[in-house]
């Protein structure tokens, strides 16, 4: 198992989508994304970019509920995983989506680490839990 997602999030799940963990947030999309960025950096990980999907939609004359994708990671953790299971490069760097649903509720969503490990047959890969500490 490769436990590489921020483990600071509670394991509160929304309706199940295979391989997806959904955690509710009591704050806005922007504030939640900002706090996640802070937590990622505090754990010694790099925030590579934040994609504002709603702004992208506006740029082409369309609308979309607030949604921000945070792309983050650390080569110290990702490289050993890709050495062990090269296809992990499809799921690295890590991503977390913060989005507002049709009822105005905000969700933090990310890939289940166990699902990602199984997808890439990475069960025998070394753990990278300590990366960023």
C-alpha positions in Angstrom: 0.0 0.0 0.0 1.3 3.5 -0.8 -0.2 6.0 1.7 0.7 9.2 -0.1 -2.4 11.4 0.2 -2.7 14.0 3.0 -3.9 12.0 5.9 -5.1 15.1 7.7 -8.5 14.8 6.1 -11.2 12.9 8.0 -12.6 9.7 6.4 -16.1 11.1 5.8 -17.3 9.7 2.5 -20.1 11.0 0.3 -22.0 8.6 -2.0 -19.4 6.2 -3.3 -17.7 6.4 -6.6 -15.1 3.7 -6.9 -11.6 5.0 -6.1 -12.8 8.4 -5.0 -12.9 9.8 -1.5 -15.2 12.8 -1.0 -15.0 14.9 2.2 -17.5 17.7 2.9 -16.2 21.2 3.7 -18.1 23.8 5.7 -16.2 26.6 3.9 -16.2 28.1 0.4 -14.4 26.5 -2.5 -11.8 29.3 -2.5 -11.2 29.2 1.3 -11.0 25.4 1.4 -8.6 25.4 -1.5 -6.4 28.0 0.2 -6.3 26.0 3.4 -5.5 22.8 1.5 -2.6 24.6 -0.2 -1.3 25.8 3.2 -1.5 22.2 4.6 0.2 20.7 1.5 3.1 23.2 1.9 3.3 22.7 5.6 3.9 19.0 5.0 6.9 19.8 2.8 5.2 19.1 -0.5 5.2 21.4 -3.6 2.1 23.0 -4.9 2.7 22.9 -8.7 -0.4 24.7 -9.7 -4.0 25.4 -8.9 -6.5 25.2 -11.8 -9.6 27.3 -11.5 -12.0 25.3 -13.6 -14.8 27.8 -13.3 -12.5 30.6 -14.5 -11.6 28.4 -17.5 -15.2 27.9 -18.3 -15.8 31.7 -18.2 -12.9 32.2 -20.6 -14.8 30.3 -23.3 -18.2 31.9 -22.6 -19.5 29.0 -20.5 -20.4 28.7 -16.8 -19.4 26.1 -14.2 -20.0 25.9 -10.5 -16.9 26.8 -8.4 -14.2 24.1 -8.8 -10.5 24.3 -8.1 -7.9 21.5 -8.7 -4.8 21.6 -6.6 -1.9 19.7 -8.1 0.9 18.9 -5.7 3.6 16.4 -4.8 7.3 15.8 -4.1 9.8 14.0 -6.3 11.2 12.5 -3.1 8.0 10.5 -2.8 6.8 10.2 -6.4 10.1 9.0 -7.9 10.4 5.8 -5.8 6.7 5.0 -6.6 7.4 5.4 -10.3 10.6 3.4 -10.1 8.5 0.6 -8.6 5.4 1.0 -10.7 6.1 3.2 -13.7 2.4 3.6 -14.6 2.0 5.6 -11.4 3.2 8.5 -13.5 -0.4 8.7 -14.7 -1.6 9.6 -11.2 1.3 11.7 -10.1 1.6 14.5 -9.2 -1.2 14.2 -6.7 -4.5 16.1 -7.1 -7.3 17.3 -4.9 -10.5 18.8 -6.3 -12.5 21.3 -4.3 -15.9 21.8 -5.8 -19.4 23.1 -5.1 -22.3 20.7 -5.9 -25.7 21.6 -7.2 -26.9 22.2 -3.6 -24.2 24.7 -2.8 -22.3 22.1 -0.7 -18.5 22.1 -0.9 -16.5 18.9 -1.4 -12.9 17.9 -1.2 -12.3 15.0 -3.5 -9.2 12.9 -4.2 -8.2 9.4 -5.4 -8.2 6.7 -2.7 -4.6 5.7 -2.2 -5.5 2.0 -1.9 -7.4 2.2 -5.2 -4.5 4.0 -6.9 -2.0 1.4 -5.6 -4.2 -1.5 -6.8 -4.7 0.2 -10.2 -1.0 0.3 -10.7 -0.2 -3.1 -9.0 1.9 -1.1 -6.6 1.1 -3.0 -3.4 4.8 -4.1 -3.0 6.1 -0.6 -3.5 7.9 1.1 -0.6 5.8 3.4 1.6 6.4 7.1 1.3 4.4 8.1 4.3 7.3 10.1 5.8 7.9 12.2 2.8 7.5 15.9 3.7 8.1 15.4 7.4 
